[in-house]
């Protein structure tokens, strides 16, 4: 499940904090969320794809770590990202 460049650029443009920002926590969380969403769709038709399930678990754990970091560092940015991505509902 490769992330298309067009989608990646759109996500970065939406969540970046400055013009040259491509790696802030917000951008990383948004990119991981998009990949998790695509894998979720993949599992609807490929229920027994165990290797991708393992990869998805790793992505979810990585996103959780970034969210925890952002929550401790700047709660306002954390709330903004959670609200925009509709996480933890």
C-alpha positions as CSV (number, residue, x, y, z in Angstrom):
1,X,0.0,0.0,0.0
2,X,2.2,2.8,-1.2
3,X,1.2,6.3,-0.4
4,X,0.7,8.2,-3.7
5,X,2.7,11.4,-4.0
6,X,-0.4,13.5,-4.7
7,X,-2.0,12.3,-1.5
8,X,1.1,12.7,0.5
9,X,1.6,16.3,-0.7
10,X,-2.0,17.2,0.1
11,X,-1.6,15.8,3.7
12,X,1.7,17.6,4.2
13,X,0.2,20.8,2.9
14,X,-2.8,20.6,5.2
15,X,-1.0,19.7,8.5
16,X,2.4,21.5,8.1
17,X,3.3,24.3,10.6
18,X,5.4,26.3,8.2
19,X,6.2,26.4,4.5
20,X,9.2,24.0,4.7
21,X,7.7,21.7,7.3
22,X,7.5,18.0,6.2
23,X,8.4,16.1,9.4
24,X,6.6,17.7,12.3
25,X,4.6,15.5,14.6
26,X,1.4,16.6,13.1
27,X,2.4,15.7,9.6
28,X,3.8,12.3,10.7
29,X,0.5,11.5,12.6
30,X,-1.6,12.5,9.6
31,X,0.5,10.4,7.2
32,X,0.3,7.4,9.5
33,X,-3.5,7.9,9.9
34,X,-3.9,7.9,6.1
35,X,-1.9,4.7,5.8
36,X,-3.9,3.0,8.6
37,X,-7.1,4.0,6.9
38,X,-5.9,2.5,3.6
39,X,-4.9,-0.7,5.3
40,X,-8.3,-0.9,7.0
41,X,-9.9,-0.8,3.6
42,X,-7.5,-3.5,2.4
43,X,-8.5,-5.8,5.2
44,X,-12.2,-5.7,4.2
45,X,-11.4,-7.9,1.2
46,X,-8.2,-9.6,2.5
47,X,-9.1,-10.8,6.0
48,X,-6.3,-13.4,6.3
49,X,-3.4,-11.0,5.3
50,X,-1.5,-11.6,8.6
51,X,1.7,-9.8,7.5
52,X,-0.1,-6.6,6.7
53,X,-1.9,-6.9,10.0
54,X,1.4,-6.9,11.8
55,X,2.5,-3.9,9.8
56,X,-0.7,-2.1,10.6
57,X,-0.2,-2.8,14.3
58,X,3.3,-1.3,14.1
59,X,1.8,1.8,12.4
60,X,-0.8,2.2,15.1
61,X,1.8,1.9,17.8
62,X,4.0,4.5,16.1
63,X,1.1,6.9,15.8
64,X,0.2,6.4,19.4
65,X,3.7,7.2,20.5
66,X,3.7,10.4,18.4
67,X,0.3,11.4,19.8
68,X,1.6,10.8,23.4
69,X,4.7,12.9,22.6
70,X,2.6,15.7,21.2
71,X,0.2,15.6,24.1
72,X,3.0,16.1,26.5
73,X,4.8,18.7,24.4
74,X,1.9,20.9,23.3
75,X,-1.6,19.9,24.3
76,X,-3.2,22.6,22.1
77,X,-1.6,21.1,18.9
78,X,-2.5,17.6,20.1
79,X,-6.2,18.6,20.5
80,X,-6.2,20.2,17.0
81,X,-4.7,17.1,15.3
82,X,-7.1,14.7,17.1
83,X,-10.1,16.9,16.1
84,X,-9.0,17.3,12.5
85,X,-8.3,13.6,12.0
86,X,-11.4,12.6,14.0
87,X,-9.3,10.3,16.3
88,X,-10.5,9.2,19.8
89,X,-14.0,10.0,19.3
